[in-house]
Amino acid sequence: PHYLRSVTTWAKKYGYNVKFLGTAGCPMLLSRVDIKSTITKDHEIQCEMTLPLFERQIVDDPRVEFILMAQRFDLFYDGKGYLHNTRRITFQDSTGRVVEDHTSYYYDQLSLTVDAIRKAGKDLVLLKQVPLFGSITSCNWEPILKKLFAQERSCSFDTGFIKKWQQPSIDFVHRFAAAHKVETLHPLPPLAEPLLKAI
C-alpha cells in the first residue's frame, strides 16, 4: 500500500488500470507456501486465503501486462521483523516441519514465482521496501486538508537504523534481481532529498 498512490497516479497518466492485492506480512509467492506466524492471531489464515488469489486474479489475468511486486523483504528473507521483535514468520515444509534454512527457501520460492510470472507473459519489477524509520514520530506529517494552515514540517530519518535493520534485505533483493535479471526500484534515493528538506 505504500506505493499505491504513486502507482495509481502514474497509471492514470499513461492510461493503465491498477489491480492491488496484498495482506500485511504475507509473502506473495505462487507455489504452495505454509507459514507459521506470530504477527497476529489470524495471520496464517489470512495468508492462506490471500496467496491463491495472487495466481488467479493477478498472474492468470490476461489483462495484466506487468506486475509490480513489493514485499516486506526485511521480514521475509530471514523471518525476523526489524528490532527482532515478536513479528516473526517461519516457513513449513510439506510435512509441517519448520524449514531450517529460511533464507534459501524464500530465495527458491521467489525464484519459482518469478519464473511463473514470466511464463504467464508478464513483465515484472521488484519494488524494494520503503525505508524503515527508527521513530516515525520524528516526522510531523500534516493531513492534506490542513496543508493551507499547516506549520512548517520537520522530518528526519536515521540512515544508521536503516543500514542495521534493512540493508541485509536490500542486499538480498539486489543479489536476487541480478541473478534473475529482474528490474528493481529502490525508493530511498528519490525520498531522501525531500525528507531531508522537510518537504
C-alpha positions as CSV (number, residue, x, y, z in Angstrom):
1,P,0.0,0.0,0.0
2,H,3.0,2.4,0.5
3,Y,3.4,2.6,-3.3
4,L,-0.2,2.6,-4.2
5,R,-0.9,6.3,-4.5
6,S,2.2,6.9,-6.7
7,V,1.4,3.8,-8.9
8,T,-2.2,4.8,-9.4
9,T,-1.2,8.4,-10.3
10,W,1.3,7.1,-12.9
11,A,-1.2,4.6,-14.2
12,K,-3.9,7.2,-14.7
13,K,-1.4,9.4,-16.6
14,Y,-0.5,6.7,-19.1
15,G,-3.9,5.0,-19.5
16,Y,-3.5,1.9,-17.3
17,N,-5.7,0.4,-14.7
18,V,-4.4,-0.9,-11.4
19,K,-5.2,-4.1,-9.6
20,F,-3.9,-4.3,-6.0
21,L,-3.6,-7.4,-3.9
22,G,-1.9,-7.6,-0.5
23,T,-2.1,-8.8,3.0
24,A,0.2,-7.3,5.6
25,G,3.1,-9.7,6.3
26,C,2.2,-12.3,3.7
27,P,4.9,-13.2,1.2
28,M,3.3,-13.1,-2.3
29,L,4.6,-16.4,-3.7
30,L,3.0,-18.7,-6.3
31,S,4.0,-22.1,-5.1
32,R,2.3,-23.7,-2.1
33,V,3.7,-21.9,0.9
34,D,2.8,-22.7,4.5
35,I,3.8,-20.3,7.2
36,K,3.8,-20.2,11.0
37,S,3.3,-16.6,12.2
38,T,3.4,-14.6,15.4
39,I,2.3,-11.4,13.8
40,T,-1.4,-11.6,14.6
41,K,-3.8,-14.3,15.8
42,D,-5.3,-14.9,12.4
43,H,-2.3,-14.0,10.2
44,E,-1.7,-17.6,9.0
45,I,-5.3,-17.9,7.9
46,Q,-5.3,-14.6,6.1
47,C,-2.2,-15.5,4.2
48,E,-3.6,-18.9,3.3
49,M,-6.7,-17.2,1.8
50,T,-4.8,-14.5,0.0
51,L,-2.0,-16.3,-1.7
52,P,-4.2,-18.3,-4.1
53,L,-5.7,-15.0,-5.2
54,F,-2.3,-13.8,-6.4
55,E,-2.3,-16.5,-9.0
56,R,-5.9,-16.4,-10.0
57,Q,-6.6,-12.7,-10.0
58,I,-3.2,-11.3,-11.0
59,V,-0.9,-13.7,-12.7
60,D,-3.6,-15.6,-14.6
61,D,-5.5,-12.5,-15.6
62,P,-4.8,-11.9,-19.4
63,R,-5.5,-8.2,-18.9
64,V,-2.5,-7.8,-16.6
65,E,0.6,-6.7,-18.6
66,F,3.1,-6.3,-15.8
67,I,3.4,-6.8,-12.1
68,L,5.0,-4.6,-9.6
69,M,5.9,-6.7,-6.6
70,A,6.5,-5.0,-3.2
71,Q,7.1,-7.2,-0.1
72,R,8.3,-6.9,3.5
73,F,11.7,-8.2,2.4
74,D,13.3,-7.4,5.8
75,L,10.8,-9.9,7.4
76,F,10.6,-12.5,4.7
77,Y,14.3,-13.0,3.9
78,D,15.1,-14.2,7.4
79,G,11.7,-14.4,9.1
80,K,12.5,-11.8,11.7
81,G,11.0,-8.3,11.9
82,Y,13.2,-5.3,12.4
83,L,14.3,-4.8,16.0
84,H,13.9,-8.6,16.3
85,N,10.5,-8.0,17.9
86,T,7.7,-10.5,18.1
87,R,6.7,-10.1,14.5
88,R,8.2,-13.3,13.1
89,I,7.3,-15.9,10.5
90,T,8.7,-19.3,9.6
91,F,8.1,-21.5,6.6
92,Q,7.0,-25.1,6.9
93,D,7.7,-27.9,4.6
94,S,5.1,-30.4,3.3
95,T,5.4,-32.5,6.5
96,G,4.7,-29.4,8.7
97,R,8.3,-29.1,9.9
98,V,9.9,-25.7,10.2
99,V,12.3,-25.0,7.3
100,E,15.7,-24.5,8.8
101,D,17.4,-22.6,6.0
102,H,14.8,-19.8,5.9
103,T,16.6,-17.5,3.5
104,S,17.5,-20.2,0.9
105,Y,13.9,-21.4,1.0
106,Y,12.5,-18.0,0.4
107,Y,15.0,-17.4,-2.4
108,D,13.9,-20.6,-4.1
109,Q,10.2,-19.9,-3.7
110,L,10.7,-16.3,-5.0
111,S,12.6,-17.8,-8.0
112,L,9.7,-20.1,-8.8
113,T,7.4,-17.2,-8.6
114,V,9.4,-15.0,-11.0
115,D,9.6,-17.9,-13.4
116,A,5.9,-18.5,-13.3
117,I,5.2,-14.8,-13.8
118,R,7.4,-14.8,-16.9
119,K,5.8,-17.9,-18.3
120,A,2.5,-16.2,-18.0
121,G,3.8,-13.5,-20.3
122,K,4.0,-10.7,-17.7
123,D,6.8,-8.2,-17.1
124,L,8.0,-7.9,-13.5
125,V,9.5,-5.2,-11.4
126,L,10.6,-5.8,-7.8
127,L,9.9,-2.8,-5.7
128,K,12.4,-2.6,-2.9
129,Q,11.0,-2.0,0.5
130,V,10.2,1.5,1.6
131,P,12.6,2.8,4.3
132,L,12.1,1.8,7.9
133,F,12.1,4.7,10.3
134,G,13.6,4.4,13.8
135,S,10.9,6.7,15.1
136,I,8.1,7.8,12.9
137,T,7.1,10.4,15.4
138,S,10.2,12.4,14.3
139,C,8.2,13.2,11.2
140,N,5.4,15.8,11.8
141,W,3.2,14.8,8.9
142,E,0.3,17.1,8.2
143,P,-3.0,16.0,6.6
144,I,-3.5,17.3,3.1
145,L,-6.7,19.2,4.0
146,K,-4.8,21.1,6.6
147,K,-1.9,22.0,4.3
148,L,-3.1,25.6,3.9
149,F,-2.9,26.1,7.7
150,A,0.0,23.7,8.5
151,Q,3.0,24.8,10.4
152,E,6.4,24.1,8.8
153,R,7.0,20.4,8.8
154,S,10.2,18.7,10.1
155,C,11.3,15.2,9.3
156,S,14.4,13.2,9.6
157,F,15.4,9.6,9.2
158,D,18.2,7.6,10.7
159,T,20.4,6.1,8.0
160,G,22.1,4.0,10.6
161,F,18.8,2.4,11.6
162,I,18.0,1.6,8.0
163,K,21.5,0.1,7.5
164,K,21.3,-2.1,10.5
165,W,17.8,-3.4,10.1
166,Q,17.1,-3.1,6.4
167,Q,20.4,-3.2,4.5
168,P,20.7,-7.0,4.6
169,S,17.3,-7.5,2.9
170,I,18.1,-4.7,0.4
171,D,21.3,-6.6,-0.5
172,F,19.3,-9.8,-0.7
173,V,16.9,-8.3,-3.3
174,H,19.9,-6.8,-5.2
175,R,21.6,-10.2,-5.4
176,F,18.4,-11.9,-6.4
177,A,17.5,-9.4,-9.0
178,A,20.9,-9.5,-10.6
179,A,20.9,-13.3,-10.7
180,H,17.4,-13.4,-12.3
181,K,17.7,-10.3,-14.4
182,V,14.7,-8.6,-12.8
183,E,14.2,-4.9,-12.8
184,T,14.1,-3.2,-9.4
185,L,13.1,0.2,-8.0
186,H,14.8,1.4,-4.8
187,P,12.6,4.1,-3.2
188,L,15.1,5.6,-0.8
189,P,17.1,7.8,-3.3
190,P,14.1,9.8,-4.5
191,L,12.7,10.0,-1.0
192,A,15.9,11.1,0.8
193,E,16.3,14.6,-0.5
194,P,12.6,15.7,0.0
195,L,12.7,14.2,3.5
196,L,15.9,15.9,4.5
197,K,14.5,19.2,3.2
198,A,11.2,18.5,5.2
199,I,9.1,18.5,2.1
